[in-house]
Amino acid sequence: MKKRTLQSLGIAVVAAAALVPLQAQAWTVKVTGTIFDLPDGSPASSDGFGLFGAANAALAGDSYTETITTDPFVNSTIQCATATCLGTAGANAPGLSAAPYTLTVTVNGISFVHNELAPSFNSALLMNSLSAQDPTDPAPYDLLSQTVGSGDCSGLCLFTSIEALSSVTPFIPALDFNQTLSVAGGFNYADTGSYTAFGVFDGQSSQETGFYGSIDTLSVNPKVGVPEPGTLPLLAAGLGCIGFMRLRRRTRQSGVGAAAAAHCRSRTRMTDSWPARRS
């Protein structure tokens, strides 16, 4: 399997001396699925940078795997802490801090790995009014959301979000970032609005790699083997300036707290499409 880092984009990279210093409460969220194009006329999922093969190749129909590892409790803001909601958020802004993360996205047997020590934002959210059978919620649902981003979209930026939602199948038994979950099926995009979004965007050239993906399987804190020695330099590849792109967000799928959201909107606004391409 090939692996690529920010170096594959020709970006100046500051080498990290070690892996992200994740805390004991770190969680790993892993999803697999199939890349698709949104049916509303939004720009197609494509690989402008050639991260996963030929530059500008269409990605719809390809299988993908995405893994995010981070420590939600390093985020500076508590989004919610109730009987059916646990969430934190952080941003790179005065008085705020966002948890470091490690991101791995694999498409076509090629893995893009990003190790970020200073994210633009980070948000983790669990909601389980469906699993908890909350009598006060007239439309109960379970939601797992993990969103991270890096960089400033006036230049290179990166954004990715995993949004798993179900109002039919309860899948979050506890509000605990350290629990182990394994779910197959139940996250059809047309029925639930669940998706994974990934994008790298260059605000100077409007070049981008971006896709939406179905969530066919979801696992939290899966057991993984010790990385081979040859993979460690790749995992420690670096600090780059990549990180944020826009996507449609349903109103029920809260991704960032108010403070973090205000900061992110000041950088670049979420819209109903990918960043507009310039001629």
C-alpha contacts under 8 A as a table, 3 or more apart, distances in Angstrom:
res1	aa1	res2	aa2	distance
1	M	109	G	5.46
1	M	110	I	5.94
1	M	111	S	7.41
2	K	109	G	6.54
2	K	110	I	4.66
2	K	111	S	6.10
3	K	110	I	5.53
3	K	111	S	4.44
3	K	112	F	5.87
3	K	113	V	7.06
3	K	234	L	7.49
4	R	7	Q	7.35
4	R	8	S	5.89
4	R	51	L	7.11
4	R	110	I	7.18
4	R	111	S	5.79
4	R	112	F	4.65
4	R	113	V	6.13
4	R	234	L	7.68
5	T	8	S	5.67
5	T	9	L	7.77
5	T	112	F	5.46
5	T	113	V	5.00
5	T	114	H	6.04
5	T	234	L	6.86
5	T	237	A	6.48
5	T	238	G	7.96
6	L	9	L	5.45
6	L	10	G	7.13
6	L	11	I	6.24
6	L	13	V	7.03
6	L	112	F	7.98
6	L	113	V	7.63
6	L	114	H	6.84
6	L	237	A	7.54
6	L	238	G	7.37
6	L	240	G	6.46
7	Q	10	G	5.21
7	Q	11	I	5.69
7	Q	12	A	7.18
7	Q	13	V	6.65
8	S	11	I	7.58
8	S	51	L	7.31
9	L	49	F	6.98
9	L	51	L	7.82
11	I	240	G	6.97
11	I	241	C	7.81
12	A	240	G	6.87
13	V	237	A	7.74
13	V	238	G	5.91
13	V	239	L	5.73
13	V	240	G	5.29
14	V	238	G	5.67
14	V	239	L	5.29
14	V	240	G	6.91
15	A	236	A	7.27
15	A	237	A	5.87
15	A	238	G	4.94
15	A	239	L	6.73
16	A	19	L	7.11
16	A	236	A	5.62
16	A	237	A	6.26
16	A	238	G	5.15
16	A	239	L	6.93
17	A	236	A	7.15
18	A	21	P	7.72
18	A	236	A	5.92
19	L	115	N	7.27
19	L	235	L	6.85
19	L	236	A	5.19
20	V	100	P	6.32
20	V	101	Y	6.56
20	V	102	T	6.89
20	V	115	N	6.56
20	V	116	E	7.08
20	V	117	L	6.30
20	V	236	A	7.77
21	P	100	P	7.60
22	L	25	Q	7.97
22	L	26	A	5.99
22	L	70	T	6.38
22	L	71	D	6.10
22	L	100	P	7.29
22	L	101	Y	7.77
23	Q	26	A	5.40
23	Q	71	D	5.98
24	A	71	D	7.86
25	Q	71	D	5.82
25	Q	72	P	7.65
25	Q	73	F	7.32
25	Q	177	F	7.23
25	Q	178	N	6.38
26	A	69	T	6.74
26	A	70	T	5.16
26	A	71	D	3.80
26	A	72	P	6.72
26	A	177	F	7.54
26	A	178	N	7.29
27	W	69	T	5.68
27	W	70	T	5.76
27	W	71	D	6.06
27	W	72	P	7.63
27	W	177	F	5.97
27	W	178	N	6.05
27	W	220	V	7.00
27	W	221	N	5.69
28	T	67	T	6.76
28	T	68	I	5.58
28	T	69	T	4.25
28	T	70	T	6.68
28	T	220	V	5.62
28	T	221	N	4.73
28	T	222	P	7.13
29	V	67	T	5.61
29	V	68	I	5.35
29	V	69	T	6.50
29	V	146	Q	7.81
29	V	218	L	7.44
29	V	219	S	6.02
29	V	220	V	4.65
29	V	221	N	6.35
29	V	222	P	7.97
30	K	65	T	7.26
30	K	66	E	5.67
30	K	67	T	4.33
30	K	68	I	6.60
30	K	218	L	5.85
30	K	219	S	5.24
30	K	220	V	6.28
30	K	222	P	7.78
31	V	65	T	5.79
31	V	66	E	5.45
31	V	67	T	6.60
31	V	162	I	7.93
31	V	215	I	6.17
31	V	216	D	7.27
31	V	217	T	5.52
31	V	218	L	4.62
31	V	219	S	6.48
32	T	63	S	7.46
32	T	64	Y	5.73
32	T	65	T	4.44
32	T	66	E	6.52
32	T	214	S	7.72
32	T	215	I	5.90
32	T	216	D	5.72
32	T	217	T	5.31
32	T	218	L	6.86
33	G	63	S	5.74
33	G	64	Y	5.65
33	G	65	T	6.74
33	G	213	G	6.10
33	G	214	S	4.99
33	G	215	I	4.93
33	G	216	D	4.73
33	G	217	T	6.80
34	T	60	A	7.59
34	T	61	G	5.93
34	T	62	D	5.69
34	T	63	S	4.43
34	T	64	Y	5.99
34	T	213	G	5.32
34	T	214	S	5.32
34	T	215	I	7.49
34	T	216	D	7.68
35	I	45	S	7.43
35	I	59	L	6.45
35	I	60	A	4.87
35	I	61	G	5.36
35	I	62	D	5.50
35	I	63	S	6.18
35	I	64	Y	6.85
35	I	211	F	6.49
35	I	212	Y	5.69
35	I	213	G	4.07
35	I	214	S	6.30
36	F	45	S	6.75
36	F	59	L	7.59
36	F	60	A	4.54
36	F	61	G	6.04
36	F	211	F	7.21
36	F	212	Y	5.80
36	F	213	G	5.70
36	F	214	S	7.20
37	D	42	S	7.65
37	D	43	P	7.72
37	D	44	A	5.26
37	D	45	S	5.70
37	D	60	A	6.08
37	D	211	F	7.52
37	D	212	Y	6.69
38	L	41	G	6.64
38	L	42	S	6.08
38	L	43	P	7.97
38	L	44	A	7.28
38	L	212	Y	7.46
39	P	42	S	7.36
42	S	272	D	7.74
42	S	273	S	5.27
42	S	274	W	6.79
43	P	273	S	6.97
43	P	274	W	6.30
44	A	58	A	7.46
44	A	60	A	7.66
44	A	211	F	7.51
45	S	58	A	6.24
45	S	59	L	5.50
45	S	60	A	5.93
45	S	209	T	7.64
45	S	210	G	5.53
45	S	211	F	4.25
45	S	212	Y	6.63
46	S	56	N	6.00
46	S	57	A	5.67
46	S	58	A	4.43
46	S	59	L	5.07
46	S	60	A	7.51
46	S	208	E	7.90
46	S	209	T	5.74
46	S	210	G	5.80
46	S	211	F	6.48
47	D	50	G	5.27
47	D	51	L	6.56
47	D	52	F	7.00
47	D	53	G	7.85
47	D	54	A	7.56
47	D	55	A	5.80
47	D	56	N	4.78
47	D	57	A	5.30
47	D	58	A	6.44
47	D	59	L	6.74
47	D	208	E	6.87
47	D	209	T	4.27
47	D	210	G	6.44
48	G	51	L	7.92
48	G	55	A	5.13
48	G	56	N	4.05
48	G	57	A	6.98
48	G	207	Q	5.97
48	G	208	E	5.01
48	G	209	T	4.81
49	F	55	A	5.40
49	F	56	N	6.80
49	F	207	Q	7.00
49	F	208	E	6.24
49	F	209	T	5.76
50	G	53	G	5.15
50	G	54	A	5.01
50	G	55	A	3.71
50	G	56	N	6.43
50	G	57	A	7.41
50	G	209	T	7.57
51	L	54	A	7.82
51	L	55	A	7.45
51	L	110	I	7.78
51	L	112	F	6.78
51	L	209	T	7.53
52	F	106	T	7.61
52	F	107	V	5.79
52	F	108	N	6.31
52	F	109	G	7.80
52	F	110	I	5.40
52	F	111	S	7.20
52	F	112	F	7.59
53	G	57	A	7.48
53	G	108	N	7.40
53	G	110	I	7.47
54	A	57	A	5.65
59	L	62	D	5.67
59	L	211	F	7.29
60	A	211	F	7.90
62	D	107	V	6.97
62	D	108	N	7.01
63	S	107	V	6.24
63	S	108	N	7.12
64	Y	105	V	7.15
64	Y	106	T	5.51
64	Y	107	V	4.76
64	Y	108	N	7.46
64	Y	213	G	7.58
65	T	104	T	7.98
65	T	105	V	5.75
65	T	106	T	5.15
65	T	107	V	6.87
66	E	103	L	7.40
66	E	104	T	5.69
66	E	105	V	4.45
66	E	106	T	6.43
67	T	103	L	5.78
67	T	104	T	5.22
67	T	105	V	6.55
68	I	101	Y	6.82
68	I	102	T	5.77
68	I	103	L	4.72
68	I	104	T	6.68
68	I	146	Q	7.98
69	T	101	Y	5.55
69	T	102	T	5.22
69	T	103	L	6.67
70	T	99	A	6.55
70	T	100	P	6.13
70	T	101	Y	4.53
70	T	102	T	6.68
71	D	74	V	5.77
71	D	75	N	7.73
71	D	99	A	6.13
71	D	100	P	7.40
71	D	101	Y	7.60
72	P	75	N	5.70
72	P	87	G	7.91
72	P	88	T	6.07
72	P	89	A	7.55
72	P	99	A	6.57
72	P	122	N	7.98
72	P	123	S	7.24
72	P	124	A	5.91
72	P	177	F	7.74
73	F	76	S	7.55
73	F	88	T	6.75
73	F	99	A	7.67
74	V	97	S	7.60
74	V	98	A	6.68
74	V	99	A	4.96
75	N	78	I	7.80
75	N	88	T	5.96
75	N	89	A	5.24
75	N	90	G	4.54
75	N	91	A	7.80
75	N	96	L	7.89
75	N	97	S	5.76
75	N	98	A	4.69
75	N	99	A	5.11
75	N	122	N	7.02
75	N	123	S	7.60
76	S	88	T	7.32
76	S	89	A	6.42
76	S	90	G	5.18
76	S	91	A	7.95
76	S	96	L	5.55
76	S	97	S	5.21
76	S	98	A	6.56
77	T	88	T	5.50
77	T	89	A	5.09
77	T	90	G	5.84
77	T	96	L	7.47
77	T	257	G	7.26
77	T	259	A	7.96
78	I	81	A	7.14
78	I	87	G	5.98
78	I	88	T	4.38
78	I	89	A	6.36
78	I	257	G	7.72
79	Q	86	L	7.20
79	Q	87	G	4.81
79	Q	88	T	4.87
79	Q	89	A	6.31
79	Q	125	L	7.95
79	Q	256	V	7.52
79	Q	257	G	5.32
80	C	85	C	5.78
80	C	86	L	5.15
80	C	87	G	5.10
80	C	88	T	7.08
81	A	84	T	7.87
81	A	85	C	5.62
81	A	86	L	4.71
81	A	87	G	6.71
82	T	85	C	5.07
82	T	86	L	6.53
84	T	127	M	5.47
84	T	128	N	5.20
84	T	129	S	5.33
84	T	132	A	7.09
84	T	134	D	7.83
84	T	175	L	7.22
85	C	125	L	7.46
85	C	126	L	5.75
85	C	127	M	4.43
85	C	128	N	6.67
85	C	129	S	7.98
85	C	175	L	6.94
86	L	125	L	5.86
86	L	126	L	5.24
86	L	127	M	6.50
86	L	175	L	6.11
86	L	176	D	7.90
87	G	123	S	7.44
87	G	124	A	5.49
87	G	125	L	4.10
87	G	126	L	6.11
88	T	123	S	5.78
88	T	124	A	5.50
88	T	125	L	6.55
88	T	256	V	7.85
88	T	257	G	7.43
89	A	98	A	6.99
89	A	121	F	7.37
89	A	122	N	5.62
89	A	123	S	4.21
89	A	124	A	6.46
89	A	256	V	5.65
89	A	257	G	5.68
89	A	260	A	6.47
90	G	96	L	5.98
90	G	97	S	5.05
90	G	98	A	4.04
90	G	99	A	6.98
90	G	121	F	5.40
90	G	122	N	5.29
90	G	123	S	6.42
90	G	256	V	7.85
90	G	257	G	7.84
90	G	259	A	7.99
90	G	260	A	5.70
91	A	96	L	5.65
91	A	97	S	5.20
91	A	98	A	4.83
91	A	119	P	7.10
91	A	120	S	5.36
91	A	121	F	4.00
91	A	122	N	6.44
91	A	259	A	7.96
91	A	260	A	5.22
91	A	263	H	6.93
91	A	264	C	7.75
92	N	96	L	6.22
92	N	97	S	5.56
92	N	98	A	6.22
92	N	118	A	7.27
92	N	119	P	6.50
92	N	120	S	4.87
92	N	121	F	6.18
92	N	263	H	8.00
93	A	96	L	5.30
93	A	97	S	6.92
93	A	263	H	6.97
97	S	121	F	7.99
98	A	118	A	7.10
98	A	119	P	6.00
98	A	120	S	7.09
98	A	121	F	5.48
98	A	122	N	5.40
99	A	117	L	7.65
99	A	118	A	7.58
99	A	119	P	7.06
99	A	121	F	7.95
99	A	122	N	6.28
100	P	115	N	7.89
100	P	116	E	5.54
100	P	117	L	4.56
100	P	118	A	6.06
100	P	119	P	6.27
101	Y	115	N	6.19
101	Y	116	E	5.37
101	Y	117	L	6.75
101	Y	119	P	7.73
101	Y	148	V	7.82
102	T	113	V	7.45
102	T	114	H	5.81
102	T	115	N	4.48
102	T	116	E	6.16
102	T	235	L	7.91
103	L	112	F	7.97
103	L	113	V	5.72
103	L	114	H	5.15
103	L	115	N	6.42
104	T	111	S	6.44
104	T	112	F	5.64
104	T	113	V	4.53
104	T	114	H	6.53
105	V	111	S	5.46
105	V	112	F	5.19
105	V	113	V	6.62
106	T	109	G	6.14
106	T	110	I	5.38
106	T	111	S	4.11
106	T	112	F	6.25
107	V	110	I	5.49
107	V	111	S	6.55
113	V	234	L	7.17
113	V	235	L	6.38
113	V	237	A	7.88
114	H	235	L	7.13
114	H	237	A	7.05
114	H	238	G	6.78
114	H	239	L	7.90
115	N	235	L	6.45
115	N	236	A	6.22
115	N	237	A	6.54
115	N	238	G	5.54
115	N	239	L	6.69
116	E	119	P	6.06
116	E	150	S	7.50
116	E	238	G	6.77
116	E	239	L	5.72
116	E	240	G	7.71
117	L	239	L	6.81
118	A	150	S	7.53
118	A	239	L	7.87
119	P	122	N	6.85
119	P	148	V	7.20
119	P	149	G	5.88
119	P	150	S	4.75
119	P	151	G	7.27
120	S	148	V	7.68
120	S	149	G	5.44
120	S	150	S	4.68
120	S	151	G	6.05
120	S	152	D	7.79
120	S	243	G	7.51
120	S	264	C	7.70
121	F	147	T	7.96
121	F	148	V	5.71
121	F	149	G	5.43
121	F	150	S	6.98
121	F	260	A	6.78
121	F	264	C	7.37
122	N	146	Q	7.69
122	N	147	T	5.73
122	N	148	V	4.43
122	N	149	G	6.60
122	N	256	V	7.58
123	S	145	S	7.65
123	S	146	Q	5.77
123	S	147	T	5.15
123	S	148	V	6.44
123	S	255	G	6.12
123	S	256	V	5.36
123	S	257	G	7.72
124	A	144	L	7.84
124	A	145	S	5.71
124	A	146	Q	4.59
124	A	147	T	6.55
124	A	255	G	7.40
124	A	256	V	7.91
125	L	143	L	7.50
125	L	144	L	5.81
125	L	145	S	5.01
125	L	146	Q	6.49
125	L	254	S	7.95
125	L	255	G	7.26
126	L	142	D	7.56
126	L	143	L	5.67
126	L	144	L	4.84
126	L	145	S	6.59
126	L	172	I	7.76
126	L	175	L	6.26
127	M	141	Y	7.44
127	M	142	D	5.28
127	M	143	L	4.96
127	M	144	L	6.67
127	M	172	I	7.64
127	M	175	L	7.26
128	N	131	S	5.25
128	N	132	A	5.98
128	N	140	P	7.74
128	N	141	Y	6.17
128	N	142	D	4.26
128	N	143	L	6.48
128	N	170	P	7.61
128	N	172	I	5.81
128	N	173	P	7.29
128	N	174	A	7.56
128	N	175	L	7.38
129	S	132	A	5.01
129	S	133	Q	5.76
129	S	134	D	5.06
129	S	137	D	6.93
129	S	140	P	5.03
129	S	141	Y	5.53
129	S	142	D	6.15
130	L	133	Q	5.03
130	L	134	D	6.61
130	L	140	P	4.69
130	L	141	Y	4.52
130	L	142	D	5.53
130	L	167	S	6.71
130	L	168	V	7.89
130	L	169	T	7.95
130	L	170	P	5.71
131	S	134	D	7.93
131	S	141	Y	7.68
131	S	142	D	6.79
131	S	170	P	4.82
131	S	171	F	6.76
131	S	172	I	6.21
131	S	173	P	5.82
132	A	173	P	7.37
133	Q	140	P	7.46
134	D	137	D	5.69
134	D	140	P	7.00
135	P	138	P	7.31
137	D	140	P	5.36
139	A	167	S	7.54
140	P	167	S	6.16
141	Y	165	L	7.07
141	Y	166	S	5.60
141	Y	167	S	4.13
141	Y	168	V	7.29
141	Y	170	P	7.44
142	D	165	L	5.78
142	D	166	S	5.46
142	D	167	S	6.38
142	D	169	T	7.99
142	D	170	P	6.16
142	D	171	F	6.70
142	D	172	I	6.37
143	L	163	E	7.26
143	L	164	A	5.67
143	L	165	L	4.50
143	L	166	S	6.66
143	L	172	I	7.74
143	L	253	Q	7.71
144	L	162	I	7.70
144	L	163	E	6.03
144	L	164	A	5.19
144	L	165	L	6.58
144	L	172	I	8.00
145	S	161	S	7.22
145	S	162	I	5.57
145	S	163	E	4.68
145	S	164	A	6.40
145	S	253	Q	7.76
145	S	254	S	7.99
145	S	255	G	6.62
146	Q	161	S	5.74
146	Q	162	I	5.28
146	Q	163	E	6.84
146	Q	255	G	7.42
147	T	159	F	7.65
147	T	160	T	5.80
147	T	161	S	4.21
147	T	162	I	6.35
147	T	255	G	6.61
147	T	256	V	7.99
148	V	159	F	6.06
148	V	160	T	5.71
148	V	161	S	6.55
149	G	157	C	7.53
149	G	158	L	5.40
149	G	159	F	4.38
149	G	160	T	6.42
149	G	242	I	7.90
149	G	243	G	4.67
149	G	244	F	5.26
150	S	157	C	5.72
150	S	158	L	5.24
150	S	159	F	6.70
150	S	241	C	6.53
150	S	242	I	5.23
150	S	243	G	3.43
150	S	244	F	5.99
151	G	155	G	7.66
151	G	156	L	6.28
151	G	157	C	4.45
151	G	158	L	6.52
151	G	240	G	7.61
151	G	241	C	4.55
151	G	242	I	4.62
151	G	243	G	4.51
151	G	244	F	6.59
152	D	155	G	5.82
152	D	156	L	6.32
152	D	157	C	5.38
152	D	241	C	7.14
152	D	242	I	7.21
152	D	243	G	6.77
152	D	244	F	6.95
152	D	267	R	6.49
153	C	156	L	5.58
153	C	157	C	5.04
153	C	201	F	6.91
153	C	202	D	6.60
153	C	203	G	5.25
153	C	242	I	7.99
153	C	243	G	7.33
153	C	244	F	6.24
153	C	245	M	7.48
153	C	267	R	6.96
153	C	268	T	6.68
154	S	202	D	7.38
154	S	203	G	4.72
154	S	204	Q	6.55
155	G	201	F	7.88
155	G	202	D	5.30
155	G	203	G	4.72
155	G	204	Q	5.73
155	G	241	C	7.71
155	G	242	I	7.95
156	L	200	V	7.20
156	L	201	F	5.67
156	L	202	D	4.36
156	L	203	G	6.23
156	L	204	Q	7.92
156	L	241	C	5.62
156	L	242	I	4.61
156	L	243	G	6.62
157	C	200	V	5.73
157	C	201	F	5.43
157	C	202	D	6.52
157	C	203	G	7.97
157	C	241	C	5.99
157	C	242	I	3.30
157	C	243	G	3.07
157	C	244	F	4.58
157	C	245	M	7.03
158	L	198	F	7.77
158	L	199	G	5.72
158	L	200	V	4.47
158	L	201	F	6.45
158	L	242	I	4.46
158	L	243	G	2.08
158	L	244	F	3.91
158	L	245	M	6.21
159	F	197	A	7.82
159	F	198	F	5.90
159	F	199	G	5.38
159	F	200	V	6.61
159	F	243	G	4.81
159	F	244	F	3.87
159	F	245	M	5.19
159	F	246	R	7.71
160	T	196	T	7.36
160	T	197	A	5.35
160	T	198	F	4.30
160	T	199	G	6.31
160	T	244	F	7.59
160	T	245	M	7.98
161	S	196	T	5.64
161	S	197	A	5.24
161	S	198	F	6.65
162	I	195	Y	6.29
162	I	196	T	4.52
162	I	197	A	6.67
163	E	194	S	5.35
163	E	195	Y	5.41
163	E	196	T	6.14
163	E	253	Q	7.45
164	A	187	F	6.51
164	A	194	S	4.81
164	A	195	Y	6.53
164	A	215	I	7.28
165	L	187	F	6.57
165	L	192	T	6.04
165	L	193	G	6.98
165	L	194	S	5.42
166	S	169	T	5.76
166	S	170	P	6.98
166	S	186	G	7.04
166	S	187	F	6.54
166	S	192	T	5.90
166	S	194	S	7.93
167	S	170	P	7.38
167	S	192	T	7.49
169	T	186	G	6.63
170	P	173	P	7.51
171	F	181	L	7.93
171	F	183	V	7.21
172	I	175	L	7.18
172	I	181	L	7.78
174	A	179	Q	7.59
176	D	179	Q	5.61
178	N	221	N	7.03
179	Q	220	V	7.18
179	Q	221	N	7.02
180	T	219	S	7.34
180	T	220	V	5.29
180	T	221	N	5.32
180	T	222	P	6.74
181	L	218	L	7.60
181	L	219	S	5.18
181	L	220	V	4.89
181	L	221	N	7.14
181	L	222	P	7.73
182	S	217	T	7.50
182	S	218	L	5.81
182	S	219	S	4.33
182	S	220	V	6.59
183	V	217	T	5.66
183	V	218	L	5.11
183	V	219	S	6.26
184	A	216	D	6.01
184	A	217	T	4.41
184	A	218	L	6.45
185	G	188	N	7.47
185	G	215	I	7.64
185	G	216	D	5.27
185	G	217	T	6.10
186	G	216	D	7.77
187	F	191	D	7.53
187	F	192	T	6.05
187	F	193	G	7.68
187	F	194	S	5.62
187	F	195	Y	7.93
187	F	214	S	7.64
187	F	215	I	5.93
187	F	216	D	6.75
188	N	191	D	5.43
188	N	192	T	5.84
188	N	193	G	7.12
188	N	194	S	6.51
188	N	214	S	6.96
188	N	215	I	7.21
188	N	216	D	7.81
189	Y	192	T	5.31
189	Y	193	G	4.43
189	Y	194	S	4.90
189	Y	195	Y	6.23
189	Y	214	S	6.39
189	Y	215	I	7.91
190	A	193	G	5.92
193	G	250	R	7.72
194	S	214	S	7.11
194	S	215	I	6.81
195	Y	212	Y	6.58
195	Y	213	G	5.64
195	Y	214	S	5.14
195	Y	215	I	5.82
196	T	212	Y	5.60
196	T	213	G	4.94
196	T	214	S	6.41
196	T	215	I	6.76
197	A	210	G	7.49
197	A	211	F	5.83
197	A	212	Y	4.56
197	A	213	G	6.37
197	A	247	L	7.41
198	F	210	G	5.44
198	F	211	F	5.51
198	F	212	Y	6.63
199	G	208	E	7.01
199	G	209	T	5.50
199	G	210	G	3.98
199	G	211	F	6.48
199	G	243	G	7.73
199	G	244	F	7.06
199	G	245	M	5.80
200	V	208	E	5.47
200	V	209	T	5.22
200	V	210	G	6.28
200	V	242	I	6.56
200	V	243	G	6.22
200	V	244	F	6.81
200	V	245	M	6.73
201	F	206	S	6.54
201	F	207	Q	5.96
201	F	208	E	4.37
201	F	209	T	6.64
201	F	242	I	7.49
201	F	243	G	7.44
201	F	244	F	7.05
201	F	245	M	6.38
201	F	275	P	7.76
202	D	205	S	5.66
202	D	206	S	5.14
202	D	207	Q	5.32
202	D	208	E	6.26
203	G	206	S	5.14
203	G	207	Q	7.55
205	S	278	R	7.65
206	S	275	P	7.71
206	S	276	A	7.53
206	S	277	R	5.45
206	S	278	R	6.05
207	Q	277	R	7.63
210	G	274	W	7.89
215	I	218	L	6.86
219	S	222	P	6.11
227	P	231	T	6.30
227	P	232	L	6.91
228	E	231	T	5.52
228	E	232	L	7.09
229	P	232	L	5.59
230	G	233	P	6.69
230	G	234	L	7.76
231	T	234	L	5.31
231	T	235	L	6.26
232	L	235	L	5.02
232	L	236	A	6.12
233	P	236	A	5.02
233	P	237	A	5.99
234	L	237	A	4.93
235	L	238	G	7.97
244	F	268	T	7.79
245	M	268	T	7.78
245	M	270	M	7.53
245	M	274	W	6.87
245	M	275	P	6.58
246	R	268	T	7.80
246	R	269	R	6.77
246	R	270	M	4.52
246	R	271	T	5.80
246	R	272	D	7.56
246	R	273	S	6.58
246	R	274	W	5.45
246	R	275	P	6.16
247	L	270	M	5.77
247	L	271	T	5.79
247	L	272	D	5.75
247	L	273	S	5.57
247	L	274	W	6.03
248	R	270	M	6.89
248	R	271	T	5.86
248	R	272	D	4.48
248	R	273	S	6.45
249	R	253	Q	6.59
249	R	270	M	7.85
249	R	272	D	7.76
250	R	253	Q	5.38
250	R	254	S	7.94
251	T	254	S	6.82
254	S	257	G	7.79
256	V	259	A	7.99
256	V	260	A	5.81
256	V	261	A	5.49
257	G	260	A	5.31
257	G	261	A	5.81
258	A	261	A	5.02
258	A	262	A	6.06
259	A	262	A	5.27
259	A	263	H	6.41
260	A	263	H	5.11
260	A	264	C	6.16
261	A	264	C	5.01
261	A	265	R	6.03
262	A	265	R	5.18
262	A	266	S	6.30
263	H	266	S	5.17
263	H	267	R	6.67
264	C	267	R	5.11
264	C	268	T	6.20
264	C	269	R	7.10
265	R	268	T	5.07
265	R	269	R	4.70
265	R	270	M	7.32
266	S	269	R	7.26
271	T	274	W	7.49
273	S	276	A	7.72
